[in-house]
Amino acid sequence: MSDVQCFDASALDRVLALPDEHPERRHARACPRCGALLESYRLYQEPGTDADAPHVASADARLDAWLREEIAPVAAPSPRVSTMTPNRRATRVTRWDALLRPGPALALAAAIAVVALVALWPRGDRTMQMRGAPGGATVAVTSVRLDDEGLHLMWSAHPGADAYEAILLAGDGREAARIPLGAGTATTVPRARLPLSTAPADPLFLRIAALSGGEVIATSTVRPLPGP
Amino acid sequence: MPHPPLSDEELVQRAVRDHGGPAGRAAASELLGRHRRAVYIWCWRYVRDPDRALDLAQEVLLAAYRALPGFESRSKFGSWLFVIARNCCLKAVRGPSLLRDDEAEIDDLPHPDGDPQRLVERHEDEERLRRLLVDHLDEDERRALWLRCFERMPVEEIGRVMRLENATGARALLQRARRRLRAALDRARDTEAGAAAAEPSGG
């Protein structure tokens, strides 16, 4: 083995950029530890065909939603750069994106509907209850998955809540269903209880409300329902 | 005119300057979002289960967010995050033995007992083990064995790293490496036994 000392992870980019004949690269070839570390990093940087697998797109969308809900604050001043970079938009495949894809007109209409939905909600007979919710969106939805069995939901507990309910909204903002979720923070809503069969092509949105004595005390943000 | 995207380093600065605050969290979310795909794919390669990989990726991203204030910019953010992902994956999967690996369909030769074997099984003396590999295995063999046993990399990924045609090639390489290592350990054990027998017995 060469006399060059083993390098640590902070040197990975530097060593990778060196020519093959450089002593540190020669060392990496001779030293199983450094060589394995360097090759692992090279593989990490090259997703290859694995990136095309369907589960990757699904996981990517879920991680994106999770980051926005768990790391980014609800109403934070965003960095100058938009989080929707062209590259990421192109790789994210969700039911929402698929619905937007047919054309700019539909995309615009859907976007207006969502903006109106978020801006105007809550309205109607629950207005006073929703207005009383401290801080607005304080229930964090941590997992939403729709499959043949139904809608699998997980959300954060809200202090003082004795029950939760899911509010499903159509693309135009109309309330499509209101489904009691019980007192826990995870449940599966059977597919038969979801308003999917009437107009399967319509986008659906979800909001989870925390209740105390039947009154809404907090809600989550509105988010699109993922496809199966 | 749109602003140019912030670099990873600029986002790190923002995230650290206001860690836990709204601007810091927004910057961290953007920063981690750029790397989430690579992290997920890395995790999936280890566990081969989308749900488990998603949990693992969330664990990685959360750990990175919490550790951001300690990021010293000695390396690029991407390689720093890679180390966190690598460590999380190493914790999540069991490391196979240097001498036996059911997943790699290693032959059923009885593996020797004795101090050298226990040494490598416990991974206690990395430097001595590294010397052993360098002395007795060729470059490909030791690389494959190290990736499998210390990086805990699945056999399929080893094939990819080593640019072998398929996993069968990686399995064959691992099998050969283990056989040679086993033989080297046997010789080392015999040498130690011979040396012990030659020593005069004490009183």
Interface residues (C-beta under 8 A of the other chain):
Chain A: M1 A9 S10 A11 L12 D13 R29 A30 C31 P32 R33 G35 A36 L37 E39 S40 Y41 R42 L43 Y44 Q45 P47 G48 D50 A51 H55 V56 S58 A59 D60 R62 L63 D64 W66 L67 R68 E70 I71 A72 P73 A75 A76 P77 S78 P79 R80 V81 S82 T83 T85 R88 T91
Chain B: P2 H3 P4 P5 L6 L11 R14 P22 A23 R25 A26 A27 A28 S29 E30 L32 G33 R34 R36 R37 A38 Y40 I41 W42 W44 R45 P50 A53 L54 A57 Q58 L61 L62 Y65 R74 S75 K76 G78 S79 W80 F82 V83 A85 R86 E126 R130 L133 V134 E139 R142 R143 L145 W146 L147 F150 E151 M153 E157 R160 V161 M162
